Amino acid sequence: MRKGISVIRTDAIKRSQSVTRGKVTGFLIPFFPDFPYTPGMQGFLDRLFNRYGNKIT
């Protein structure tokens, strides 16, 4: 039983770290010089991606 809880907690920590990395990356990338859009478009792109997910090609 303890081992099962440990596995679940480890998975939750990994997922939380992944979400945090994704949010930080999503915030910083628009400020990189090679980013093809202005930083102000970040909110628009976030909403677009959240709505359509990986369907955008």
C-alpha positions as CSV (number, residue, x, y, z in Angstrom):
1,M,0.0,0.0,0.0
2,R,2.8,2.5,0.9
3,K,4.6,1.7,-2.3
4,G,1.5,2.5,-4.4
5,I,1.1,5.8,-2.7
6,S,4.8,6.6,-3.3
7,V,4.4,5.9,-7.0
8,I,1.3,8.1,-7.2
9,R,3.1,11.0,-5.4
10,T,6.1,10.6,-7.6
11,D,3.9,10.8,-10.7
12,A,2.1,13.8,-9.4
13,I,5.4,15.6,-8.7
14,K,6.7,14.9,-12.2
15,R,3.4,16.1,-13.8
16,S,3.5,19.3,-11.7
17,Q,7.1,20.0,-12.7
18,S,6.1,19.5,-16.4
19,V,3.3,21.9,-16.1
20,T,5.5,24.5,-14.4
21,R,8.2,24.1,-17.1
22,G,5.6,24.5,-19.8
23,K,4.2,27.7,-18.3
24,V,7.6,29.2,-17.9
25,T,8.6,28.3,-21.4
26,G,5.3,29.6,-22.8
27,F,6.0,32.9,-21.0
28,L,9.6,33.3,-22.1
29,I,9.6,32.1,-25.7
30,P,7.9,35.1,-27.1
31,F,10.7,37.3,-25.9
32,F,13.4,35.3,-27.8
33,P,14.7,37.2,-30.9
34,D,13.8,34.4,-33.3
35,F,10.2,34.1,-32.2
36,P,8.2,35.0,-35.4
37,Y,5.4,36.9,-33.5
38,T,5.3,39.9,-31.1
39,P,5.1,39.1,-27.4
40,G,1.6,40.6,-27.3
41,M,0.3,37.8,-29.5
42,Q,1.2,35.2,-26.9
43,G,-2.3,35.3,-25.3
44,F,-3.9,34.9,-28.7
45,L,-1.7,32.0,-29.6
46,D,-2.2,30.4,-26.1
47,R,-6.0,30.6,-26.5
48,L,-5.8,29.2,-30.1
49,F,-3.6,26.3,-29.0
50,N,-5.8,25.5,-26.0
51,R,-8.9,25.5,-28.1
52,Y,-7.6,23.4,-31.0
53,G,-4.6,21.6,-29.4
54,N,-2.4,19.6,-31.8
55,K,-4.9,20.0,-34.7
56,I,-3.1,23.1,-35.9
57,T,-0.7,22.4,-38.7
